[in-house]
C-alpha cells in the first residue's frame, strides 16, 4: 500500500464489515455494482449522515449497453427485473475476480432505481457529475450525494 500520504490512510477490510462512522467522505468506486441488491442497501445505509458520498458505478442505461461484450459474458441486458422498490439487471459475475465473495450475480440499477436506492438510504441530495460514460458493458455514472445539508458552490 502507498505510504507517506499525509492525512490519507489506507485500510484493507471487507466493505460490509467496515465502520464508516468516523469519516467525512465515503468513496465507493467500481464496487457497488458487484454487490447484491441487499448488500447495496446495507452499504448505502452505513454512510454517515454527515459524510459526502462519491460514487462511481455501473448503471443500466439501455441505450449505452455494449451488446457484444455483454453477450460474450452471458449477460441478458434486455431482461430488466423488479425487486422490492428497485429495477435493474442481474449481472452474472461468474469467475470475475472483482465479484464480491460467494456472489454469483450482482445488481445493476436503472438510473431511476439508483436514485431510489439513495433516497431510501437517507440521501437528500444527489448530483450526477457529467454525462454517463461507457465502460466495457455499458453506462456508468459519477454521483456525489449527501444525507444532510446542501452542496455549496465554489
C-alpha positions, 0 to 999 in steps of 0.5 A: 500500500502507498505510504507517506500520504499525509492525512490519507490512510489506507485500510484493507477490510471487507466493505460490509464489515467496515465502520464508516462512522468516523469519516467525512467522505465515503468513496465507493468506486467500481464496487457497488455494482458487484454487490447484491441488491441487499448488500447495496442497501446495507452499504448505502445505509452505513454512510454517515449522515454527515459524510459526502458520498462519491460514487462511481458505478455501473448503471443500466442505461439501455441505450449505452449497453455494449451488446457484444461484450455483454453477450460474450459474458452471458449477460441478458441486458434486455431482461430488466427485473423488479425487486422490492422498490428497485429495477435493474439487471442481474449481472452474472459475475461468474469467475470475475475476480472483482465479484464480491465473495460467494456472489454469483450475480450482482445488481445493476440499477436503472438510473431511476432505481439508483436514485431510489436506492439513495433516497431510501438510504437517507440521501437528500441530495444527489448530483450526477457529475457529467454525462454517463460514460461507457465502460466495457458493458455499458453506462456508468455514472459519477454521483456525489450525494449527501444525507444532510445539508446542501452542496455549496458552490465554489 
